[in-house]
Amino acid sequence: MGRYKQQWVCTDATYLYKEMSKVLSVQYFPSDTPLSAELRNFKETGEIPEAKSEALFRLLGVDADIPRRWLLEVLVHVGIAAKVSKEEKIHYFIPVTLPE
């Protein structure tokens, strides 16, 4: 028998949209809301460094059962985010989170 790579699958679109919305909700935080350094940076730059996605998603309340990289790749796949290499590290750029 061959080896198979385990992959996470989401069959409930409503659940997926709810979790994606938590990431995008940062754009609606009032400017006077006290934010952690990670959230403030995300709100100001629209960037999520892959290495910091775990902490950032926890702060945003994204379900811990969803693999962070998988959700980021879904955002890329649907055209909400762009995967970029910056200083030899992976970042995800989500422009809709930027202030107007």
C-alpha positions in Angstrom: 0.0 0.0 0.0 1.3 3.5 -0.9 1.7 6.3 1.6 -0.9 9.0 1.6 -0.5 12.6 2.8 -3.1 13.4 5.3 -5.2 16.5 4.3 -7.8 18.5 6.2 -11.2 18.7 4.5 -14.1 21.1 5.3 -17.5 20.0 4.0 -19.5 22.8 5.7 -19.2 26.0 3.7 -21.0 28.0 6.4 -18.4 27.0 9.0 -15.5 27.9 6.6 -17.0 31.3 5.8 -17.4 32.0 9.5 -13.8 31.2 10.2 -12.6 33.2 7.2 -14.7 36.2 8.4 -12.9 36.2 11.7 -9.6 36.9 9.8 -11.2 39.6 7.7 -13.0 41.2 10.7 -9.8 43.1 11.7 -10.7 45.8 9.2 -13.7 46.7 11.2 -11.9 47.1 14.6 -12.4 50.8 15.7 -9.1 52.7 15.5 -9.2 53.3 19.3 -9.4 49.6 20.1 -6.4 48.4 22.1 -4.7 45.7 20.0 -1.7 43.3 20.5 1.4 44.1 18.5 0.5 41.2 16.1 -3.1 42.4 15.5 -1.9 46.0 15.1 0.7 45.0 12.5 -1.8 42.9 10.6 -4.4 45.8 10.6 -1.8 48.3 9.4 0.1 46.2 6.8 -2.4 43.5 5.8 0.4 40.9 6.2 0.4 37.7 8.2 3.8 36.2 8.5 3.3 32.4 8.3 5.4 31.9 11.4 3.0 34.2 13.4 -0.3 32.9 12.1 -0.9 30.6 15.0 -0.8 33.5 17.6 -2.7 35.8 15.3 -5.5 33.4 14.6 -5.8 32.6 18.3 -6.3 36.3 19.0 -8.9 36.5 16.3 -10.8 33.5 17.7 -10.3 31.2 14.7 -11.2 27.6 15.5 -8.0 25.9 16.7 -9.0 22.7 14.8 -8.4 24.4 11.4 -4.8 24.0 10.3 -3.5 27.6 9.9 -1.6 27.0 6.7 -4.6 25.3 5.2 -6.9 28.3 5.9 -4.3 30.7 4.6 -4.0 28.7 1.4 -7.8 28.7 1.0 -7.7 32.5 1.3 -5.1 32.5 -1.5 -7.2 30.1 -3.6 -10.3 32.2 -3.5 -8.4 35.4 -4.3 -8.6 37.1 -0.9 -4.9 36.8 0.0 -1.6 36.6 -1.9 1.3 34.4 -0.8 4.5 36.3 -0.9 8.1 35.6 -0.1 9.7 38.3 2.0 13.3 38.0 3.3 13.2 34.2 2.6 10.0 33.8 4.8 6.5 33.3 3.7 3.9 36.0 4.3 0.3 36.3 3.3 -1.0 39.6 2.2 -4.7 40.4 2.7 -5.4 43.8 1.3 -9.0 44.1 2.4 -7.8 44.4 6.0 -6.0 47.6 5.3 -7.4 50.9 6.6 -9.1 53.0 4.0 
